[in-house]
Amino acid sequence: MPPHKKSFIKRFFIKTGELIKKTTQKISRRIKRIFSKRKAKKERMKSPFRKRHRNLFNILMFLSVFGLLTGLLLFLYLSETISSAVFTVLMIVAGITAIVIALIYFSKRYILKPHYKS
């Protein structure tokens, strides 16, 4: 006697039950992901500017340091404390350093991308 097969109705209900279970899991995962992204964004916005935009903060800090350095050198040159040769050399060094730092930060190698827990 061949093994007893389950009836068509039982197989149908088992398959539809599994399908419904998979789709509800998929939908609930998507909803959880949406809420976790929103929560992560809110937490990020609550953190201070320095932590939120670390690279922008560093660029602004270097910009202000080199701006102050350039202003100081310009002031010393205009008040005739340093000669034009020394002023030119110092300005070239400061300019090259500023360009190198800007290239490092804009190379997108050190940019942190937000990540979410799934």
N, C-alpha and C positions, 0 to 999 in steps of 0.2 A: 504494500500500500504506500503510495507516495506521501511525502511529508505534507502536512496540512498547511495550505497557504492561508494567509490572512485575507479576510474579505476585502473587497474593493473599498468599501466605506471606511474601514479601519485604516487602510493604507493612505487613503485620501486625507483623513483627519490627522494622521501622524505627520504627513508631509506638509500640510498647511500649518500645523502647529509649529513645526521646525522653522518654516519660512517666516511666520509671524514673529517668532522668538528672535531670529536673526535681524529682521528689519527693525524691531523695537530696540535691540541692542545698538544697532547702527545709528538710529535716530537719537537715542539717549547719549551716545558718545559725542555726536555732533553738538547737541545742546550743551553738554558739559564743557566741550572745548570752547564754544562761544562764550560761556560764562567765565571760564578760566582766563580767556584772553582779556575779557573786560576787567576782571579782577587784577590781573597782572598789569594792565594799563593804568588802572587807578592807583595801585601800589607804586608804580614807577613815577606817576605824576605827584604823589605825596612826598617822594624823596627829594632832597635838595638839588638845586640846579647843577651843582658840581658832579653829583653822581648820575643824574639823568643824561647830561650831555658832557661826558668826560672829555672827549676830543675837542669839542667846541670850547670848553672851559680852558683846556691847555693852549689852544690856539690863541684865545683872547689874552691869556696870561703872557705868552711869548710876545704877542703883538704889543701889549702895554710895556713890557720890559724893553723891547727894542725901540719903541717909541720914546720912552724916557731916555734911553742911551743915546739915541739920535739927537734928541732935544738938548741933552747935556753937551754932546760934542759940538753941535751947532752954536750953542751959547758960548762955549769956550773959544770957538773959532772967531765968532763975531766980537767977543770981548778981547781979542788978540792975545789970549793966554797961550794958545798953541799955534804952531805954524801951519801953513796950508799943506805942506807935505805930510805932516803927522795927521792932520785932519783927513786928508784924502785916503791915507792908508787905513786909518781906523774906520772910516765910513765904508771902505771896500770890504774889510773884514766883517763888519756888522751886517752889511748887505748880503754877503755870501752865506753867513751863518743863518740869517733869516730865511733866505731862499731854500737852504738845505732842510731846515726844520719844517718849512711849509710843504716842501715836496714829500717829506716823511709822513706828515699828517694827512696830506691829501692823496696818498697812494692807496687808500682804503684797506691797508693791511691791518691797521690797528683799530678799525671801526668795529665796535661791538654791536651785533645784531640782536634784537630781542628774541628770547626763546621762551616758549611756553611749555608747561608740564602737561602732558597728555593724560 
